[in-house]
């Protein structure tokens, strides 16, 4: 469970779906540094991660998570390349 104090400890606070983001913002109170995002915000097609609990499609969920992680990695590398 996310705690409000963690906002100052981390650069990224990433959820999987819109409900996660809404709950994270409720816990945090605000997001002045724009740290709260969804994993697929780092993809070419921002959307919620497919939830296999409802879809039964674990392959789709895997593909979504992989796509989001690859996008986040690319953004992180670009950020540090630009910073250095």
N, CA and C atoms as an extended XYZ file, in Angstrom:
252
Properties=species:S:1:pos:R:3:atomname:S:1:resname:S:1:resid:I:1 pbc="F F F"
N         0.839       -1.177        0.000 N   UNK     1
C         0.000        0.000        0.000 CA  UNK     1
C         0.888        1.246        0.000 C   UNK     1
N         0.630        2.134       -0.914 N   UNK     2
C         1.353        3.398       -1.013 CA  UNK     2
C         1.101        4.246        0.233 C   UNK     2
N         2.150        4.903        0.706 N   UNK     3
C         2.027        5.826        1.833 CA  UNK     3
C         2.452        7.211        1.378 C   UNK     3
N         1.826        8.237        1.933 N   UNK     4
C         2.066        9.615        1.511 CA  UNK     4
C         3.547        9.988        1.580 C   UNK     4
N         4.258        9.518        2.587 N   UNK     5
C         5.674        9.852        2.763 CA  UNK     5
C         6.530        9.367        1.595 C   UNK     5
N         6.066        8.386        0.865 N   UNK     6
C         6.842        7.821       -0.237 CA  UNK     6
C         6.959        8.770       -1.424 C   UNK     6
N         6.120        9.779       -1.485 N   UNK     7
C         6.198       10.735       -2.589 CA  UNK     7
C         7.587       11.365       -2.651 C   UNK     7
N         8.159       11.673       -1.513 N   UNK     8
C         9.476       12.301       -1.472 CA  UNK     8
C        10.617       11.300       -1.671 C   UNK     8
N        10.330       10.017       -1.558 N   UNK     9
C        11.365        8.991       -1.645 CA  UNK     9
C        11.608        8.468       -3.061 C   UNK     9
N        10.624        8.621       -3.946 N   UNK    10
C        10.709        7.998       -5.266 CA  UNK    10
C        10.495        9.013       -6.381 C   UNK    10
N        11.098        8.740       -7.535 N   UNK    11
C        10.930        9.589       -8.712 CA  UNK    11
C         9.710        9.198       -9.536 C   UNK    11
N         9.344        7.920       -9.489 N   UNK    12
C         8.219        7.410      -10.255 CA  UNK    12
C         7.282        6.654       -9.324 C   UNK    12
N         6.003        6.920       -9.448 N   UNK    13
C         4.957        6.173       -8.748 CA  UNK    13
C         4.000        5.710       -9.841 C   UNK    13
N         4.050        4.435      -10.169 N   UNK    14
C         3.403        3.921      -11.372 CA  UNK    14
C         2.296        2.944      -11.016 C   UNK    14
N         1.126        3.188      -11.582 N   UNK    15
C        -0.014        2.300      -11.425 CA  UNK    15
C        -0.284        1.552      -12.722 C   UNK    15
N        -1.209        0.639      -12.674 N   UNK    16
C        -1.533       -0.173      -13.840 CA  UNK    16
C        -2.811        0.272      -14.543 C   UNK    16
N        -3.687        0.975      -13.815 N   UNK    17
C        -4.962        1.386      -14.410 CA  UNK    17
C        -5.439        2.673      -13.759 C   UNK    17
N        -6.437        3.286      -14.375 N   UNK    18
C        -6.934        4.566      -13.907 CA  UNK    18
C        -7.389        4.571      -12.458 C   UNK    18
N        -7.980        3.485      -11.999 N   UNK    19
C        -8.410        3.399      -10.603 CA  UNK    19
C        -7.199        3.452       -9.680 C   UNK    19
N        -6.101        2.790      -10.079 N   UNK    20
C        -4.860        2.863       -9.285 CA  UNK    20
C        -4.383        4.299       -9.170 C   UNK    20
N        -4.357        5.012      -10.308 N   UNK    21
C        -3.889        6.392      -10.305 CA  UNK    21
C        -4.778        7.251       -9.396 C   UNK    21
N        -6.066        7.094       -9.516 N   UNK    22
C        -7.005        7.873       -8.687 CA  UNK    22
C        -6.772        7.595       -7.198 C   UNK    22
N        -6.581        6.339       -6.829 N   UNK    23
C        -6.327        5.997       -5.428 CA  UNK    23
C        -4.975        6.526       -4.959 C   UNK    23
N        -3.981        6.478       -5.817 N   UNK    24
C        -2.668        7.001       -5.464 CA  UNK    24
C        -2.757        8.501       -5.196 C   UNK    24
N        -3.460        9.217       -6.056 N   UNK    25
C        -3.613       10.664       -5.866 CA  UNK    25
C        -4.430       10.980       -4.612 C   UNK    25
N        -5.383       10.136       -4.295 N   UNK    26
C        -6.163       10.314       -3.069 CA  UNK    26
C        -5.262       10.176       -1.846 C   UNK    26
N        -4.384        9.189       -1.858 N   UNK    27
C        -3.459        8.960       -0.744 CA  UNK    27
C        -2.446       10.099       -0.647 C   UNK    27
N        -1.917       10.515       -1.793 N   UNK    28
C        -0.861       11.520       -1.812 CA  UNK    28
C        -1.382       12.945       -1.607 C   UNK    28
N        -2.607       13.193       -1.985 N   UNK    29
C        -3.188       14.530       -1.858 CA  UNK    29
C        -2.964       15.387       -3.084 C   UNK    29
N        -1.795       15.304       -3.685 N   UNK    30
C        -1.495       16.052       -4.908 CA  UNK    30
C        -0.249       15.445       -5.554 C   UNK    30
N         0.058       15.937       -6.751 N   UNK    31
C         1.213       15.431       -7.490 CA  UNK    31
C         1.926       16.608       -8.170 C   UNK    31
N         2.493       17.528       -7.377 N   UNK    32
C         3.091       18.727       -7.967 CA  UNK    32
C         4.300       18.448       -8.862 C   UNK    32
N         4.983       17.333       -8.648 N   UNK    33
C         6.166       17.005       -9.443 CA  UNK    33
C         5.849       16.020      -10.580 C   UNK    33
N         4.584       15.693      -10.765 N   UNK    34
C         4.127       14.797      -11.837 CA  UNK    34
C         4.846       13.452      -11.799 C   UNK    34
N         4.886       12.864      -10.629 N   UNK    35
C         5.518       11.558      -10.442 CA  UNK    35
C         4.551       10.406      -10.658 C   UNK    35
N         3.261       10.656      -10.558 N   UNK    36
C         2.247        9.609      -10.652 CA  UNK    36
C         1.877        9.395      -12.120 C   UNK    36
N         1.959        8.155      -12.549 N   UNK    37
C         1.611        7.829      -13.930 CA  UNK    37
C         1.103        6.396      -13.998 C   UNK    37
N         0.661        6.035      -15.172 N   UNK    38
C         0.330        4.641      -15.455 CA  UNK    38
C         1.456        4.056      -16.296 C   UNK    38
N         1.691        2.774      -16.163 N   UNK    39
C         2.797        2.140      -16.873 CA  UNK    39
C         2.680        2.367      -18.381 C   UNK    39
N         1.482        2.270      -18.913 N   UNK    40
C         1.329        2.419      -20.357 CA  UNK    40
C         1.300        3.873      -20.809 C   UNK    40
N         1.466        4.814      -19.885 N   UNK    41
C         1.698        6.208      -20.281 CA  UNK    41
C         3.045        6.318      -20.993 C   UNK    41
N         3.909        5.341      -20.795 N   UNK    42
C         5.234        5.324      -21.401 CA  UNK    42
C         5.244        4.561      -22.721 C   UNK    42
N         4.081        4.275      -23.249 N   UNK    43
C         3.969        3.561      -24.520 CA  UNK    43
C         3.413        4.504      -25.587 C   UNK    43
N         3.367        4.005      -26.790 N   UNK    44
C         2.769        4.778      -27.890 CA  UNK    44
C         1.252        4.779      -27.823 C   UNK    44
N         0.685        3.891      -27.005 N   UNK    45
C        -0.774        3.794      -26.876 CA  UNK    45
C        -1.159        3.784      -25.393 C   UNK    45
N        -1.127        4.961      -24.736 N   UNK    46
C        -1.476        5.006      -23.313 CA  UNK    46
C        -2.885        4.435      -23.069 C   UNK    46
N        -2.979        3.591      -22.064 N   UNK    47
C        -4.243        2.941      -21.708 CA  UNK    47
C        -4.032        2.172      -20.416 C   UNK    47
N        -5.083        1.575      -19.907 N   UNK    48
C        -4.974        0.709      -18.734 CA  UNK    48
C        -4.353       -0.631      -19.145 C   UNK    48
N        -3.632       -1.256      -18.211 N   UNK    49
C        -3.151       -2.626      -18.406 CA  UNK    49
C        -4.361       -3.553      -18.405 C   UNK    49
N        -4.399       -4.478      -19.324 N   UNK    50
C        -5.479       -5.467      -19.349 CA  UNK    50
C        -5.389       -6.324      -18.082 C   UNK    50
N        -6.477       -6.413      -17.344 N   UNK    51
C        -6.502       -7.159      -16.087 CA  UNK    51
C        -6.943       -8.594      -16.343 C   UNK    51
N        -6.035       -9.566      -16.170 N   UNK    52
C        -6.390      -10.947      -16.476 CA  UNK    52
C        -7.458      -11.523      -15.552 C   UNK    52
N        -7.695      -10.882      -14.430 N   UNK    53
C        -8.774      -11.335      -13.547 CA  UNK    53
C       -10.102      -11.264      -14.286 C   UNK    53
N       -10.239      -10.204      -15.115 N   UNK    54
C       -11.485       -9.998      -15.856 CA  UNK    54
C       -11.415      -10.538      -17.281 C   UNK    54
N       -10.237      -10.432      -17.917 N   UNK    55
C       -10.141      -10.841      -19.319 CA  UNK    55
C        -9.799      -12.317      -19.478 C   UNK    55
N        -9.111      -12.894      -18.489 N   UNK    56
C        -8.642      -14.267      -18.608 CA  UNK    56
C        -7.482      -14.400      -19.583 C   UNK    56
N        -6.992      -13.272      -20.090 N   UNK    57
C        -5.955      -13.291      -21.111 CA  UNK    57
C        -4.622      -12.819      -20.515 C   UNK    57
N        -3.869      -13.758      -19.983 N   UNK    58
C        -2.594      -13.431      -19.351 CA  UNK    58
C        -1.547      -12.994      -20.379 C   UNK    58
N        -1.642      -13.494      -21.599 N   UNK    59
C        -0.706      -13.087      -22.641 CA  UNK    59
C        -0.863      -11.600      -22.964 C   UNK    59
N        -2.083      -11.112      -23.034 N   UNK    60
C        -2.329       -9.695      -23.294 CA  UNK    60
C        -1.762       -8.835      -22.161 C   UNK    60
N        -1.962       -9.281      -20.933 N   UNK    61
C        -1.419       -8.551      -19.787 CA  UNK    61
C         0.103       -8.537      -19.836 C   UNK    61
N         0.708       -9.660      -20.129 N   UNK    62
C         2.162       -9.727      -20.262 CA  UNK    62
C         2.644       -8.744      -21.327 C   UNK    62
N         1.985       -8.756      -22.476 N   UNK    63
C         2.372       -7.854      -23.567 CA  UNK    63
C         2.249       -6.393      -23.146 C   UNK    63
N         1.180       -6.046      -22.423 N   UNK    64
C         0.993       -4.678      -21.936 CA  UNK    64
C         2.113       -4.272      -20.985 C   UNK    64
N         2.425       -5.141      -20.036 N   UNK    65
C         3.466       -4.834      -19.050 CA  UNK    65
C         4.827       -4.709      -19.745 C   UNK    65
N         5.115       -5.600      -20.664 N   UNK    66
C         6.373       -5.526      -21.412 CA  UNK    66
C         6.462       -4.215      -22.193 C   UNK    66
N         5.383       -3.839      -22.874 N   UNK    67
C         5.355       -2.598      -23.637 CA  UNK    67
C         5.604       -1.387      -22.733 C   UNK    67
N         4.957       -1.368      -21.581 N   UNK    68
C         5.139       -0.266      -20.645 CA  UNK    68
C         6.551       -0.207      -20.081 C   UNK    68
N         7.105       -1.351      -19.734 N   UNK    69
C         8.475       -1.397      -19.186 CA  UNK    69
C         9.498       -0.965      -20.232 C   UNK    69
N         9.309       -1.384      -21.472 N   UNK    70
C        10.227       -0.975      -22.535 CA  UNK    70
C        10.157        0.532      -22.753 C   UNK    70
N         8.948        1.092      -22.720 N   UNK    71
C         8.788        2.527      -22.882 CA  UNK    71
C         9.407        3.298      -21.728 C   UNK    71
N         9.203        2.832      -20.509 N   UNK    72
C         9.791        3.472      -19.332 CA  UNK    72
C        11.317        3.412      -19.395 C   UNK    72
N        11.867        2.281      -19.790 N   UNK    73
C        13.312        2.148      -19.917 CA  UNK    73
C        13.854        3.125      -20.972 C   UNK    73
N        13.185        3.218      -22.102 N   UNK    74
C        13.618        4.144      -23.152 CA  UNK    74
C        13.593        5.583      -22.665 C   UNK    74
N        12.538        5.948      -21.959 N   UNK    75
C        12.447        7.313      -21.432 CA  UNK    75
C        13.538        7.581      -20.407 C   UNK    75
N        13.802        6.616      -19.558 N   UNK    76
C        14.834        6.775      -18.528 CA  UNK    76
C        16.213        6.926      -19.170 C   UNK    76
N        16.510        6.114      -20.163 N   UNK    77
C        17.799        6.210      -20.856 CA  UNK    77
C        17.920        7.568      -21.541 C   UNK    77
N        16.876        8.012      -22.218 N   UNK    78
C        16.902        9.311      -22.899 CA  UNK    78
C        17.104       10.444      -21.902 C   UNK    78
N        16.463       10.343      -20.745 N   UNK    79
C        16.599       11.375      -19.710 CA  UNK    79
C        18.053       11.470      -19.237 C   UNK    79
N        18.657       10.341      -18.924 N   UNK    80
C        20.019       10.357      -18.414 CA  UNK    80
C        21.042       10.688      -19.500 C   UNK    80
N        20.765       10.294      -20.758 N   UNK    81
C        21.653       10.690      -21.849 CA  UNK    81
C        21.651       12.196      -22.029 C   UNK    81
N        20.477       12.791      -21.906 N   UNK    82
C        20.349       14.241      -22.040 CA  UNK    82
C        20.966       14.971      -20.859 C   UNK    82
N        20.842       14.383      -19.674 N   UNK    83
C        21.343       15.003      -18.448 CA  UNK    83
C        22.870       14.990      -18.387 C   UNK    83
N        23.492       13.959      -18.959 N   UNK    84
C        24.956       13.799      -18.863 CA  UNK    84
C        25.685       14.612      -19.864 C   UNK    84
